[in-house]
Amino acid sequence: IEKLIKSLVENQCDLVVPKIYYYDRPDLIWCAGGYFNPRRAYGGYHWGIDEVDHGQWDTPQRIDYSPTCCMLIKRQVFDTAGYMDEKYFVYYDDTDFCFRVMQAGLKMFYIPNARLEHKVSSLTGSESTFTLRYMARNRAYFIKKNLKFTQQLMALAYYQGWALFRLLRRQDTP
C-alpha cells in the first residue's frame, strides 16, 4: 500500500494498481495493467497474463484498464466517474468503472514494484455455470449501457458467439 500511495504522488495520477500474480503460482502474472479493445466492445484485457515473470513487465506506465481487486483510488475519482455500478453484482463491474474513468480523462498507472497475489476465480470458478451466466449477462449490460447502437449490434453478435463457444467447450470436458 505504501508503494501505491507513493506512486499516486510521483506519477500525479488518480488511480494506481500493482502487478498481480496468481496466488497459487506466485511466479505467474495474472495482470500487469491492461487496455481496452474497441474491436471487442471495449472489453478489458490484461497485459502479461499467464506469463512467468522475468521482469518483462517492470516498467511503470499509464494504463486504461485493470481489475479492481487491488486498486488505490483517489476519492475525487468517484465525484468525476461515479461509483461502481451495483447492477453488475459480479464480473464486468471493473470494466465499466475503468471505462468511465478513461472516458473522464482520469489518469491510471500500473506500478510493477507493488505486488499482489490474487486467488483468481477461487469462489466462482472460471468455467462454472454461475460465471458463464454473469459474464454473458454483464457483457450485454455493459454494451447496452456504454456503446453506440452500431457498436452494440456488432458487439452483441460477437459475444453471443463467444458465449456459445464457451458453453459448447464446457460440455466437451468430462
Disulfide bonds with the S-S distance in Angstrom:
none
